[in-house]
């Protein structure tokens, strides 16, 4: 009997034990589920709370360290968008490099350098996100949000970009400081007058590097040119058996002797379009041919090539071809040569000052268009037929051309050009070599 009772009691006890442990297990699982749900809710809330960050929105009145950090990342990332050294130099190197302007540019560089401190990126990179008052889940969530921002993802590249920008700024500052400390040049009316070739070369390199197109010249060249000017020689035909106005046709042997003289005596023949920088070369001279006669192609061109002399030919666009004038093929061949620059001599060689404005415009515009199509090159210079021009002609020439050639006698000072009435010196058939030498 007693044994039975024991067994029953034992059974009841063990059943209740099992039941109890099962109930406890269920209770625990329930609790865990609740916690998981709670955590999910916290994570969802956290994501929502810091959603502004991934939308790149600044949090007004940040209330904790994380919000402050997120704001900082957004500000830095927005700043990086404006990093562009090419446009910085383009916008800031527009002034002459005199001391006052250099000082101003250096100040701008200093301000720019302060805007992009590298150590702020270091701080961002090493930012620790942990807040003891918050659970691990929350901190982990915040950290994963933090890393999702584009700027943080590309932080290494952003750092490099900024480093490169700062390096470029620093180099520019060093270059400018060098020029500021130099006593070897001065700037007057946009012209850089250099005391020696060393500073001239440094300014030229700087001008090329930053695409500035500075007008740089040696001081003594300026004086030399001011005294002497640049001669622009005006030829027409180079022909032994002349026709028409015979004095306009120089004999072939005479022309050869004249070109040899220029060659042997250190003259630098340049294109008319290069006259502004004539002071950069020694003994500049400009050779021009009006009308585009066939004999310029057959007789003058070989001599120009023989002495490596640059020349300019002014074509009457409506008179190309035939026996007297160059044809399109001749013109194309000459325009391909590095020794020849083609310019316009209008469409039909009328005295421009006698025309109305519409006619003038047609003569200037249409001839340019035709010649540009034939040569594939920009036509920037016009020679006024018979030297006829007035204010209206100049006003219209300014619309289409960079320079206008007159027949007013004289030389041109490249530092003070008569841009649309460049003076010239005629070379006539009856000049001997001594007369020629005395012309300029
Ligand atoms: Zn002419």
Boltz pocket constraint, residues with backbone or C-beta under 6 A from the ligand:
constraints:
  - pocket:
      binder: B
      contacts: [[A, 290], [A, 291], [A, 345], [A, 349], [A, 384], [A, 385], [A, 386]]
      max_distance: 6.0
